[in-house]
Amino acid sequence: MRKAILFVVVVCAAMVCFTTSCNNKKVEPADSTKTDSTTVEDTTEAEDSATEIIAETPMPKAADQLFDDFFFNFIANKKLQRNRIKFPLPVETNGEVTKQIAQNRWKMERFFRPQGYYTLIFDNEKQAELAKSTNLDTVIVEKINLKQGLVEQYCFDHQDGRWEMNKIKNIGFSQNHNASFLKFLQKFLANDGQGSIKDPLPYSGIDPNGEVTSRVNTTIPASEWSTYLPEVPGNIIYNILYGQKYEKSKKKFLVFRGLSNGVETQLEFRQRGNNWRLEKVIAY
């Protein structure tokens, strides 16, 4: 799917979708290169109004059963977020508590909501199924700073039928289970993937040259790898640990998942020797 097609899908979804449920979550941000000052003001006012509506709407109790349902409310509702953090919130750096954040010092953390999509890292497709589990007791949301080589881990637990955040942990890439892959992504995304993409690149998904409903298995030029993504991440990516146990796998999936448009793209990487390479793009 080309970026142009994806943009149309995002805009259409934004016009009809806005609730706090997991299946119909948030409005996608408009392309900033195509807006004037009036449009920006109108968009900001609309977002502010939407935020107020979300804040005044209680989260359904059923949303606490599935972490994603809870979390998409958590990042949109300021009042809910404050009520679901165990204050004072301890912050650990390299295993030691370096500070505690009081409730009146907490600033709303929107995570990936403003960008309209999020990323996930899996070793295999089976791990992706864990996100649908209602039997999880702990989940960690990772905010990965590629430039600094640091990971902020936001730790959540599920007790008495409700999810709450209980800790923030700061660790370096070397302490992360995906250390080798994250170090590779630093260079891969900064250099637009040059030298680390199979050419031609296998592609499976919506026919980029045909009807949106058609699916194909074909190859594309390596230079077109990013045209199938909502956008190429800059400095920050995210990952959610639903309990998946990472191993020293020679395969990694970097998943891009839209919040409200149902669009998902998987980048399949394989490690050959000491080097990783993008081997396939799968679009849904």
C-alpha positions in Angstrom: 0.0 0.0 0.0 1.4 3.4 -0.9 1.5 6.3 1.5 -1.2 8.1 -0.5 -3.6 5.2 -0.1 -2.8 4.9 3.6 -3.4 8.7 4.1 -6.9 8.4 2.6 -7.7 5.4 4.8 -6.5 7.3 7.9 -8.5 10.4 7.1 -11.7 8.4 6.4 -11.3 6.5 9.6 -10.7 9.8 11.5 -14.0 11.2 10.2 -16.1 8.3 11.5 -14.1 7.0 14.5 -13.8 8.4 18.0 -14.7 6.5 21.1 -12.7 5.3 24.1 -13.0 1.6 23.3 -10.2 -0.6 22.0 -11.9 -1.4 18.7 -12.6 2.3 17.8 -10.1 4.3 19.5 -8.7 7.6 18.4 -8.6 10.1 15.6 -5.4 9.9 13.5 -3.4 13.1 13.2 -3.6 15.0 10.0 -0.6 15.5 7.7 1.1 18.6 9.1 2.5 19.5 5.7 -1.0 20.1 4.3 -2.5 22.3 7.0 -2.6 26.1 7.3 -2.8 28.0 10.6 -6.6 28.0 10.6 -6.7 24.2 10.2 -4.2 23.8 13.0 -6.3 25.9 15.3 -9.4 24.1 14.4 -7.7 20.7 14.9 -6.4 21.8 18.3 -9.8 23.0 19.4 -11.3 19.7 18.3 -8.7 17.7 20.1 -9.2 19.7 23.3 -13.0 19.2 23.1 -12.5 15.5 22.5 -10.1 15.3 25.4 -12.7 16.9 27.7 -15.4 14.5 26.5 -13.1 11.5 27.2 -12.2 12.9 30.7 -15.9 13.2 31.6 -16.8 9.7 30.4 -16.2 6.9 32.9 -14.3 4.0 31.6 -16.5 0.8 31.3 -15.6 -1.8 33.9 -15.2 -4.3 31.1 -12.2 -2.4 29.8 -10.2 -3.6 32.7 -10.4 -7.2 31.5 -8.1 -6.6 28.5 -4.9 -4.5 28.9 -5.2 -2.8 25.5 -8.7 -1.6 26.3 -7.6 -0.2 29.6 -4.4 1.4 28.2 -6.1 3.2 25.3 -8.3 4.9 27.9 -5.3 5.5 30.2 -3.5 7.5 27.6 -6.5 9.6 26.6 -8.1 10.3 30.0 -6.1 12.6 32.3 -8.4 11.9 35.3 -8.3 8.2 34.8 -4.5 8.2 34.4 -4.0 9.9 37.8 -6.4 7.5 39.5 -4.6 4.5 38.1 -1.1 5.3 39.2 0.2 4.2 42.6 1.6 7.4 44.1 4.3 8.2 45.2 5.5 6.5 42.0 9.0 5.0 42.3 11.5 5.5 39.5 14.3 3.0 39.2 17.5 3.6 37.2 19.7 0.6 36.7 17.9 -1.3 39.5 18.0 1.5 42.2 15.2 3.8 43.2 16.4 7.3 42.3 13.3 9.3 43.0 9.6 9.1 43.7 7.0 11.1 41.8 4.2 12.7 43.9 0.7 12.9 42.4 0.9 16.7 42.2 4.1 16.4 40.2 2.8 14.0 37.6 2.4 15.2 34.0 0.0 13.6 31.7 1.8 11.0 29.6 0.1 10.4 26.2 2.6 7.8 25.0 2.0 7.0 21.3 -1.5 8.5 21.1 -0.6 11.7 19.3 1.1 9.8 16.4 -1.9 7.6 15.9 0.0 4.3 15.8 2.3 2.2 17.9 5.0 -0.3 17.4 5.5 -3.8 18.8 8.5 -6.2 18.7 7.9 -10.0 18.5 10.1 -13.1 17.9 7.2 -14.8 16.2 3.5 -14.5 15.3 2.4 -16.6 18.2 3.7 -14.0 20.7 1.3 -11.4 19.1 -1.6 -13.5 20.4 -0.7 -12.7 24.0 -2.2 -9.2 23.5 -5.6 -10.8 23.4 -5.3 -12.6 26.7 -7.5 -11.6 29.7 -5.4 -13.6 32.1 -2.4 -11.2 32.3 -1.2 -10.0 35.8 1.6 -7.8 34.6 2.3 -5.8 31.5 5.3 -3.4 30.7 5.0 -0.6 28.2 8.5 0.3 26.8 9.3 3.8 25.5 12.5 3.3 23.5 14.8 6.2 22.9 16.9 5.1 19.9 19.2 8.1 19.9 20.1 7.8 23.6 20.1 4.0 23.8 17.7 4.1 26.7 14.4 2.3 27.5 11.7 3.7 29.9 9.7 0.8 31.2 6.2 1.7 32.6 5.1 -1.3 34.8 1.5 -2.2 35.3 -0.2 -4.8 37.4 -3.7 -6.2 37.5 -5.1 -6.6 41.0 -8.7 -6.7 42.3 -10.0 -6.5 38.8 -8.2 -3.2 37.8 -5.0 -2.2 36.0 -2.7 0.3 37.7 0.8 1.6 37.0 3.2 0.9 39.9 6.7 1.7 38.8 8.9 3.2 36.1 12.3 1.6 35.3 15.1 3.2 33.2 17.5 0.8 31.6 20.1 0.8 28.9 19.9 -1.2 25.7 22.5 -3.7 27.0 20.0 -4.7 29.8 17.2 -5.2 27.3 16.2 -8.6 25.9 16.2 -7.1 22.4 19.6 -5.4 22.8 21.1 -6.6 19.5 18.0 -5.7 17.5 17.5 -2.3 19.1 21.1 -1.3 18.4 20.5 -2.4 14.8 17.3 -0.3 14.6 19.3 2.8 15.7 21.2 2.7 12.5 18.6 1.2 10.3 16.0 3.9 10.9 18.5 6.7 11.0 19.9 5.7 7.6 16.6 4.8 5.9 17.6 1.2 5.9 20.4 1.6 3.4 22.5 -1.6 3.1 20.2 -3.6 5.3 17.3 -4.5 3.1 16.9 -7.5 0.8 16.6 -6.4 -2.8 14.1 -7.1 -4.3 12.1 -7.1 -1.1 9.3 -9.7 -0.7 5.9 -8.1 -0.1 2.6 -9.7 1.0 -0.5 -7.6 1.4 -2.9 -5.2 -0.4 -2.1 -4.8 -4.0 -0.2 -1.5 -4.4 -1.1 -1.3 -8.0 -4.7 -2.6 -7.9 -7.9 -2.6 -5.9 -7.6 -2.1 -2.1 -9.5 -5.4 -1.5 -6.9 -7.4 -3.5 -4.0 -9.1 -1.9 -0.8 -10.1 -3.6 2.5 -11.9 -2.9 5.2 -10.1 -4.9 8.5 -8.2 -4.6 9.2 -4.5 -4.5 12.4 -2.4 -4.8 14.2 -2.2 -1.5 14.0 1.6 -1.8 10.2 1.4 -1.4 10.2 -0.3 2.0 8.9 2.7 3.9 6.0 3.5 1.6 4.0 0.9 3.4 4.3 2.4 6.8 2.2 5.2 8.5 5.5 7.0 8.9 9.1 6.1 9.6 9.8 6.5 13.4 12.3 9.1 14.4 13.9 9.0 17.8 11.2 7.1 19.8 9.5 3.8 19.3 7.4 1.7 21.6 7.0 -1.9 22.6 4.5 -3.7 24.9 5.6 -6.7 26.9 2.5 -8.8 27.4 4.5 -11.6 28.9 6.3 -12.7 25.8 9.6 -14.4 26.6 12.3 -13.2 24.2 15.0 -15.6 23.2 18.1 -15.4 21.2 16.0 -15.5 18.0 17.4 -14.8 14.6 14.0 -13.4 13.5 12.2 -10.3 14.7 8.9 -8.7 13.7 8.6 -4.9 14.1 4.8 -4.3 13.9 3.2 -0.9 13.1 -0.4 -0.9 14.3 -2.9 1.9 13.8 -5.0 3.0 16.7 -8.3 3.6 14.8 -8.0 2.6 11.2 -7.3 -1.1 11.4 -4.1 -0.8 9.4 -1.2 -3.0 10.4 2.2 -3.5 8.8 4.8 -6.0 9.8 8.5 -5.8 9.0 10.2 -9.1 9.2 13.9 -9.0 10.0 16.4 -11.9 10.1 19.9 -12.0 11.6 22.6 -13.4 9.4 25.9 -13.6 11.3 26.2 -10.4 13.3 24.0 -8.4 11.0 20.2 -7.9 10.8 18.4 -7.4 7.5 14.8 -6.5 6.5 13.6 -9.6 4.6 9.9 -9.0 4.1 7.0 -6.6 4.4 3.5 -7.8 5.3 0.6 -5.4 5.2 -2.9 -6.0 6.5 
